[in-house]
Amino acid sequence: AVLMAWKYWSAARQSNLTPVVEERKDRRSSPRDSTKRVISATISGASSTASRRNITRAIVNAATVEDLTTVVMRHESIMDEHNIAACVYRAGRLLRGWRDGRGRSQYHERMALVVHPNWQSMVQRMIPLVQDMTCQSLANTLWGLGALQWNADARLMEKLTEQAAASMQSFNVQDLVTSSWGLAQLGCGNSSFWIATCKRSEELVLDLTPKFVSLLVWSLATAKHFHGRVHDVLCTRASELIDQCNGLDISNVMWAIHESGIVHEGYYAAARHVITSRRPKFDQAMRLQVLHAFEAAGWTDDQLMSNLTGRWRA
């Protein structure tokens, strides 16, 4: 009896070790092979919920647009709203530099993606699912579409904008900033969305970081909704955070204030002090943007002009 028990135990132990040994062998493969293994093993008899979790994992692990498109091609018919939102967001992350001269290949990848039949089908499937999206899924979808500058479908954009406006009171500060930035990039958003955004911005103003406040004022100014009370509230917050701001943050806020046509003297004074004392790093476009805003408001003097037009500290 002891000998038989030992044999059964030995056989069971050997069978349990086999997958581990195979997995260790697989780990020697390249990251791309690893991604493909995750994609191919996505459904393999698992439950619907588990399958969708695996799809999300495959989306997050996709290292290239080709990997991401493979996920869409294989599983588009069973993807839920969270999978689709993650897919659009991941595409935006992978291709976010397509407009910044980071390589012609990203531009061509982006063009191929937006006309791909499976991506087009996925967008159509998203329309009835918008009402079930969480705040994070809504914000991620809008950010991804904005990063790709992909006005995917007029009905979809209308649904997303309406749902975002209706859910605005539940948005946290990151949802607020990413959704408004995405719609500003697309030149979309009805008045109800931007009115709700202004109201929510005032409520969450103390949670805004330097980067978030600069992106938010840029978005509102781009959408022509940076005025009234929200203008004063956000400019005051930007003034409070000025010592933590980098050159991009400052140039975004300066551009937004100039674009609004309403000079906020508190922010201009704070920005002038930082520029003349700390000298944040600007590239050429940022420097010209800040200089133009100061000149248009009549806020120029020899020291400021010297700092803005001279050599900037690296």
Beta strands, then each sheet from edge to edge (+ up, - down):
end
